[in-house]
């Protein structure tokens, strides 16, 4: 974990209520796709945990959905604004388990961490496919960005306005995969758990206090004992999850 | 050269800065960030006889200048704390630690204090009779002078270590409870624990926290904590550790002027993990600014 100051390079609306924030700063503590950062915002007491979408040596990309006061404040950030951020939080995805044909499943605000994960898996020569789930076409983002990586992209919308009508599990039915990685709202995670025909990893969301394992605010029970979503997670293996 | 040293019931501290129980785990998350040996001491995560998972999630809610938690005393139990956590802590913290103990019956408090009594790493015992997040215990012991007296007396009989009773602000008259603890032989007092609070989510129209209510802490509660320390200082002669919403060196001085001999930093650790280090570094120059040569001399100075 590292605390440092990042500078806003760009902050733009990608889709309905969805923004992409590009920051420059010290990313050296971010080591794996699936980790998150915790951002101090003026007017908020607690930091706001946001999953990492992409990063390189000096750039950090976050995609967030405006859901409350914190993310609303973030949506108004402009170039050159400074942010106090804790980086390198959470365990991240374990890429070594992926097999040759991993399936990446993201729903809404759970899509961003799939981007860096897809990038890394493709770099390793894996034949990754991605399912991106939305409620409606107006929420759609990053379809082209995923395609540019060379992954097969399946789009689902709950209302059928784009791609396959239904939830991500509709798309899963017709895809064969060696392993899967999923991030999204809990009802989606539960549905994916039931539908899945291989082992996989789930990224969970929980209201957090500190984000670095000190306060026990985000604990959950697993088959391997109590875990803190922020420190021992947010990624849990399918085999250990207790719903 | 200003003097930040302070003693608490014979325990000599380099400075009065102590991370509060429940915000600092068993120390090592923070030891990865800075050398925690610079702390005066720290109060470890509230520990009970049996292991506890605590309350369902969500356990955390945001407030203006503060937060609510309903963790509910999640801890691995006293046996594991002694066998695993303390040896691990020894590797990153060479000073004496404060053992924060909680229970659901006098027998449980006594059991934990008896177990911890032989641990050389423990400088003093802080007895939590004020947790708002557990039923049939915790706060129940801290809301009447009679039960506070009873649990204090029972613990004092079985340990040689200094015993500090941690008091709840969720009472009509904290002074009467403080006096009962003193009368039962408490060596000191820690105050305040969190204030019982709640938030409701306007979208779901239901409480944010699964347990509905939780303990409110953070900068917002500082004036309440300060007032209670001030009142209790007037009524007792045993030392007080003051806590509640402290976020800067000025707050430390203010709390000591109200009557605290040492202070604990809680919620602020969660939003700024370096806060204790920063306060310790800021304290000498803040003392100079207000022409304070020694912290020992300002305790209760506002009275």
Contacts between the chains, C-beta under 8 A, distances in Angstrom:
chain1	res1	chain2	res2	distance
A	1	B	32	6.9
A	1	B	33	6.8
A	1	B	273	7.7
A	3	B	273	6.9
A	3	B	274	6.6
A	40	B	271	6.8
A	40	B	272	7.9
A	44	B	62	6.6
A	45	B	62	5.9
A	45	B	63	6.5
A	45	B	64	7.3
A	45	B	65	5.9
A	45	B	66	5.7
A	45	B	67	5.6
A	45	B	218	5.7
A	45	B	219	7.6
A	45	B	267	7.8
A	45	B	271	6.4
A	46	B	60	7.3
A	46	B	62	5.0
A	46	B	67	5.7
A	46	B	270	7.3
A	46	B	271	6.2
A	47	B	271	5.8
A	69	B	62	7.9
A	70	B	62	7.9
A	86	B	273	7.4
A	206	B	57	5.7
A	206	B	58	7.0
A	207	B	57	6.9
A	207	B	58	4.1
A	207	B	59	7.2
A	207	B	60	4.6
A	207	B	61	7.2
A	207	B	208	7.7
A	208	B	60	6.4
A	209	B	59	7.8
A	209	B	60	4.7
A	209	B	67	6.6
A	209	B	69	6.3
A	209	B	270	4.9
A	210	B	23	7.8
A	210	B	269	7.4
A	210	B	270	3.9
A	210	B	271	7.6
A	210	B	273	7.2
A	212	B	29	5.8
A	212	B	273	6.5
A	213	B	25	6.8
A	213	B	29	4.8
A	214	B	23	6.2
A	214	B	24	6.1
A	214	B	25	4.8
A	214	B	29	4.8
A	214	B	30	7.0
A	214	B	269	6.7
A	214	B	270	6.5
A	214	B	273	7.5
A	215	B	22	6.8
A	215	B	23	6.0
A	215	B	25	8.0
A	215	B	60	7.6
A	215	B	69	6.8
A	215	B	71	6.9
A	215	B	270	5.3
A	216	B	22	7.5
A	216	B	25	7.8
A	216	B	45	7.4
A	216	B	54	6.6
A	216	B	59	7.7
A	216	B	71	4.8
A	216	B	74	4.5
A	217	B	57	7.8
A	217	B	59	5.0
A	217	B	60	4.1
A	217	B	69	6.0
A	217	B	71	6.2
A	218	B	57	6.3
A	218	B	59	7.3
A	218	B	60	7.3
A	219	B	53	6.9
A	219	B	54	6.5
A	219	B	57	6.9
A	219	B	59	7.7
A	219	B	71	7.8
A	219	B	74	5.8
A	220	B	57	6.9
A	221	B	53	6.3
A	226	B	53	5.8
A	226	B	74	7.2
A	231	B	29	7.5
